[in-house]
């Protein structure tokens, strides 16, 4: 009798042990069920109609209908996404996953049927649709996309300087961390190239559009060096992205970015070998440029030509291609002069901010803070330089180019 009881007790213990799962979701543990540990959602939760919660930030026993309802993601001006994307609420790869909550899905629906970086550009809209599909298989791309959408939303809903939201910081951090881990784990394969380039482009935009300061007095170049982070860190990140150009090759035949070949050509267009053709006379005089000037004998040569290119364009024509030509000009001696707050270099940056920021939102976000800071710095420390002051508010050229 005692042997039978012992056997029954042992059998009961074994059945109880079988129900447990060391790495199962909390829902299964609460319901005392054996979790099959499949991700992003286990079979028990899916059958019960609740959101699987391997992740700590997902509530216990949260009904699927209340969280997401598994809606179709219909994008503005596009056909509804086809399965499996239409019902996807997760982004996952071999090593990570992330559940898209209602807010995240709303941002994708609102913004990624259009072109955030270059509004109304049909080629970029095509690229965004392709990247959206890839984002469900590449979490680092999804996090970068959500961070850009949140940053754009901040641009629309704030005036003047504004700090990054907690959500922006979270998705930015997650994208960076996952991307770094991806580079460490394995070589770049052909299928990785488009999501990698899309993520790198998004991270470059995030770095540029999110200055640490919110007021001119806190911002570069006015803030003392020991009270600021590297104000030109966005230059370094842009160079880092371009360093991977030959590895990723965004213009290869099967790349989703191939349609942007004209934009890339504008971004990398060569400046004239010598002279001042196209540069406004006042800008040329400020930079001490003349007909025989070259990049070899004048450190402002490339930057002045790049700024002049957009100064001579109407606002509607200032797009990413011609605007980023100036970023490409920040290297060598000119970059050193800019970091050292050379007044002429600051004027060129100021002119570029003012013109490019009128049409490109992620440039405007930084320009909102750094334009007033540049003016304040130059007015305070170079008030006797009439050539410099002429381009600032109240100067003779301010109305024309300011």
Secondary structure as UniProt FT lines:
FT   HELIX           2..19
FT   TURN            22..23
FT   HELIX           26..30
FT   TURN            31..32
FT   HELIX           43..48
FT   TURN            56..57
FT   TURN            60..61
FT   HELIX           64..67
FT   TURN            68..70
FT   TURN            76..77
FT   TURN            83..84
FT   HELIX           85..87
FT   STRAND          90..92
FT   STRAND          97..99
FT   HELIX           102..111
FT   TURN            112..113
FT   TURN            119..120
FT   HELIX           122..135
FT   TURN            136..137
FT   HELIX           139..157
FT   HELIX           166..185
FT   HELIX           190..192
FT   HELIX           193..209
FT   HELIX           216..218
FT   TURN            220..222
FT   HELIX           225..227
FT   TURN            231..232
FT   HELIX           233..243
FT   HELIX           245..248
FT   TURN            250..251
FT   TURN            253..254
FT   HELIX           256..260
FT   HELIX           261..267
FT   TURN            277..278
FT   HELIX           281..286
FT   TURN            287..288
FT   TURN            291..292
FT   TURN            295..297
FT   TURN            299..300
FT   HELIX           301..311
FT   HELIX           315..317
FT   HELIX           320..328
FT   HELIX           332..339
FT   TURN            340..341
FT   HELIX           343..356
FT   TURN            357..359
FT   HELIX           361..381
FT   TURN            383..384
FT   HELIX           386..389
FT   TURN            390..391
FT   TURN            393..394
FT   TURN            396..397
FT   HELIX           398..401
//
